[in-house]
Amino acid sequence: MPLNICGEMVNELAEMLAACMTTSKTDAVGLALRNELQRLDNVTPLRERLRPLQDRVLSRPATGLDADKAFYDEISDRL
């Protein structure tokens, strides 16, 4: 089934991509659509990407120290 794009900006973008790829606009649009669909399939939610870092932080033993302003001032003076 044919696809008819009426947007001038979309047409210009397709022409630019086709020129960069030295291919037809149809092939350029097809590749762009495939790449975008693949990108969307590979998106990992932020919560899952941060989970290893969160687990690492939570695995450290608690020091019992208060991290208040005086604490941060003290370590800032050491730098």
C-alpha positions as CSV (number, residue, x, y, z in Angstrom):
1,M,0.0,0.0,0.0
2,P,1.5,3.4,-1.0
3,L,2.4,6.1,1.6
4,N,1.7,9.7,0.6
5,I,3.5,12.3,2.7
6,C,2.1,15.8,2.2
7,G,4.4,17.7,4.6
8,E,7.0,19.8,2.9
9,M,9.4,19.6,5.8
10,V,9.1,15.8,5.9
11,N,9.8,15.7,2.2
12,E,12.9,17.9,2.6
13,L,14.2,15.7,5.5
14,A,13.7,12.6,3.3
15,E,15.6,14.3,0.5
16,M,18.4,15.3,2.8
17,L,18.7,11.8,4.3
18,A,18.5,10.2,0.8
19,A,21.3,12.5,-0.4
20,C,23.5,11.6,2.6
21,M,22.9,7.9,2.0
22,T,23.1,8.2,-1.8
23,T,19.8,6.3,-2.1
24,S,16.2,6.9,-2.9
25,K,13.8,8.8,-0.6
26,T,11.8,5.6,-0.2
27,D,14.8,3.6,1.0
28,A,15.9,6.5,3.3
29,V,12.4,6.8,4.9
30,G,12.2,3.0,5.3
31,L,15.6,2.9,7.0
32,A,14.7,5.8,9.2
33,L,11.4,4.1,10.3
34,R,13.1,0.8,10.9
35,N,15.9,2.5,13.0
36,E,13.3,4.4,15.1
37,L,11.3,1.3,15.8
38,Q,14.4,-0.6,16.8
39,R,15.4,2.3,19.0
40,L,12.0,2.3,20.7
41,D,12.2,-1.5,21.3
42,N,15.6,-1.1,22.9
43,V,14.7,1.6,25.4
44,T,15.3,0.4,29.0
45,P,13.3,2.3,31.6
46,L,15.4,4.6,33.8
47,R,14.4,2.6,36.9
48,E,16.0,-0.6,35.5
49,R,19.1,1.2,34.3
50,L,19.6,2.7,37.8
51,R,18.9,-0.5,39.7
52,P,22.6,-1.8,39.6
53,L,23.8,1.5,41.0
54,Q,21.1,1.6,43.6
55,D,21.9,-2.0,44.7
56,R,25.6,-1.1,44.9
57,V,25.0,1.9,47.1
58,L,22.5,0.0,49.4
59,S,25.0,-2.9,49.8
60,R,27.5,-0.6,51.6
61,P,27.2,-0.7,55.4
62,A,25.8,2.2,57.2
63,T,28.4,4.3,59.0
64,G,26.1,5.8,61.6
65,L,27.6,9.3,60.8
66,D,25.3,12.2,60.3
67,A,25.9,13.8,56.8
68,D,25.0,17.4,57.9
69,K,26.4,20.7,56.9
70,A,29.4,20.4,59.2
71,F,30.3,17.1,57.6
72,Y,30.2,18.5,54.1
73,D,32.1,21.6,55.1
74,E,34.8,19.4,56.7
75,I,35.3,17.2,53.6
76,S,35.2,20.3,51.3
77,D,38.1,21.8,53.3
78,R,40.2,18.7,52.6
79,L,39.9,19.1,48.8
